[in-house]
Amino acid sequence: MRSTHSNDRHGVDRLQSVPDTSSPAYAARHPVTRAFDRFAAAVTRWAGSPVAFGVAVISIAVWLISGPLFHYSDGWQLVINTGTTIVTFLMVFLIQQSQNKDSVAVHLKLNELLASHHAASNKLIGIEDASEEDLRRIADAYLKLAENAGRRQRDMGTVDESIARAKTGIGGCQMDGERPRG
């Protein structure tokens, strides 16, 4: 299936790092994917519920209580080992699908915030596709910015003093909803 996302000048899908199955647009196109999406969402919600935890605890309790009945045999141990392995194996895929969707949603929300804030750099939109080396370099630049901001903050006084200045309109900034005095 060919992607319908716009391509850059080299013909490469700009969203190639986003799994197709995590895209709501993709899920809407194929009935099996759409059904899996609904199923995975329901199971993921249920798996994190107190009821699911209770069922797991009861299952283990029943298994433990049945130990003497089966003389703690290899078959008795195999039941819990096989059951937990199968459940874990299947849950990995369901949770990963849910995580993929959540990750895409968070990236889209962050991109919207970056795009809507005039002072923000739009260069960070889509940064999740950068290499690890590029991410480390950018993170280092932001750490330096944070250190500089910390130095400026120390020069300006405490946070309480900054808030007091903002409330009174001194220092060029004000708290939202307050009019400048003067």
C-alpha positions in Angstrom: 0.0 0.0 0.0 1.5 3.4 -1.1 1.6 6.2 1.5 -0.5 9.3 0.7 1.7 11.6 2.7 3.5 14.4 0.8 7.0 13.6 -0.2 10.0 15.9 0.2 12.2 16.9 -2.8 14.0 13.6 -2.7 10.8 11.6 -2.9 11.1 10.3 0.7 8.0 10.0 2.8 8.4 12.7 5.5 6.4 10.6 8.0 8.3 7.4 7.4 9.1 7.0 11.1 5.4 7.0 12.0 4.1 3.5 11.7 1.2 3.3 9.3 -0.9 1.2 11.7 -0.7 4.0 14.3 -2.2 6.5 11.9 -5.9 7.1 12.3 -6.1 7.8 8.6 -4.6 4.4 7.8 -6.9 2.6 10.3 -9.9 4.2 8.5 -8.8 2.7 5.2 -8.7 -1.0 6.1 -11.4 -2.9 8.0 -9.0 -5.3 9.6 -6.7 -2.5 10.8 -9.7 -0.5 12.1 -11.0 -3.6 14.0 -7.5 -4.2 15.5 -7.3 -0.6 16.5 -10.6 -0.7 18.4 -9.7 -4.1 19.9 -6.3 -3.0 21.0 -7.7 0.2 22.6 -10.3 -1.7 24.5 -7.9 -4.4 25.7 -5.3 -1.8 26.7 -7.8 0.1 28.7 -9.1 -3.1 30.4 -5.5 -4.4 31.1 -4.8 -1.3 33.1 -7.9 -1.6 35.2 -8.4 -2.8 38.8 -10.6 -5.6 37.4 -7.7 -7.0 35.3 -5.3 -6.9 38.2 -7.9 -8.7 40.3 -8.3 -11.4 37.7 -4.5 -11.9 37.5 -4.3 -12.1 41.3 -7.2 -14.6 41.5 -5.6 -16.7 38.7 -2.3 -16.9 40.5 -4.1 -17.8 43.8 -6.1 -20.6 42.1 -2.9 -21.9 40.6 -1.1 -21.8 44.0 -4.0 -23.5 45.7 -4.1 -26.2 43.1 -0.4 -27.0 43.6 -1.0 -29.7 46.3 -3.8 -31.2 44.1 -1.3 -31.7 41.3 1.6 -32.6 43.6 3.5 -29.5 42.4 4.2 -31.4 39.2 6.0 -30.2 36.1 2.7 -29.9 34.3 1.4 -27.7 37.1 4.4 -25.4 36.7 4.1 -25.5 32.9 0.5 -24.1 33.1 1.6 -20.9 34.8 4.8 -20.5 32.7 2.9 -21.0 29.4 0.0 -18.8 30.4 2.1 -15.9 31.5 4.3 -16.2 28.5 1.4 -16.1 26.1 -0.3 -13.2 27.8 2.9 -11.2 27.9 3.7 -12.0 24.3 0.3 -10.8 23.1 0.1 -7.8 25.4 3.5 -6.5 24.0 1.8 -6.0 20.6 -1.4 -4.5 22.0 0.5 -2.1 24.3 2.9 -1.1 21.5 0.1 -0.3 19.1 -1.5 1.9 21.8 1.9 3.5 22.5 2.4 4.3 18.8 -1.0 6.1 18.6 -0.3 8.0 21.8 3.2 9.0 20.6 1.8 10.3 17.3 -0.9 12.2 19.1 1.6 13.8 21.5 3.9 14.8 18.6 1.0 16.3 16.7 -0.1 18.3 19.8 3.5 19.5 20.3 3.8 20.4 16.6 0.6 22.4 16.9 1.9 24.3 19.9 5.2 25.1 18.1 3.4 26.2 15.0 1.0 28.4 16.9 3.6 30.2 19.0 5.1 33.0 17.0 8.3 33.1 19.0 9.0 29.3 18.8 11.2 27.9 16.1 9.3 25.8 13.6 12.5 24.0 12.9 11.7 21.6 15.8 8.5 20.4 14.1 9.2 16.8 13.1 12.3 16.6 15.2 11.4 13.1 16.3 12.7 11.9 12.9 16.2 13.3 13.6 19.2 11.0 14.2 20.2 10.3 17.8 23.4 12.3 17.2 21.4 15.3 16.1 19.0 15.0 19.0 22.0 14.9 21.4 23.5 18.0 19.8 20.2 19.9 20.0 19.7 18.8 23.6 23.1 20.1 24.5 22.2 23.5 22.9 19.1 23.6 25.0 21.0 22.7 28.2 23.3 25.7 27.5 20.2 27.9 27.0 18.8 26.6 30.3 22.1 27.3 32.1 22.2 30.9 30.7 18.6 31.4 31.7 19.5 30.1 35.2 22.3 32.6 35.4 20.0 35.4 34.3 17.4 34.3 36.8 20.0 34.4 39.6 21.0 37.9 38.5 17.3 39.0 38.6 16.7 37.6 42.1 14.4 34.9 43.4 11.3 33.5 41.7 9.2 35.2 44.3 10.8 38.6 43.5 10.2 37.9 39.7 6.5 37.2 40.4 6.2 40.3 42.5 7.8 42.4 39.7 5.5 40.8 37.1 2.4 41.6 39.2 3.3 45.2 39.6 4.3 45.6 35.9 7.9 46.3 36.7 10.5 44.7 34.4 8.4 44.6 31.2 6.1 41.7 32.0 2.7 41.3 33.7 0.6 38.5 35.0 -2.3 37.5 32.7 -5.5 39.5 33.2 -3.8 42.5 34.9 -3.6 45.9 33.4 -0.4 47.9 33.6 -0.3 50.5 36.3 0.7 54.0 35.7 
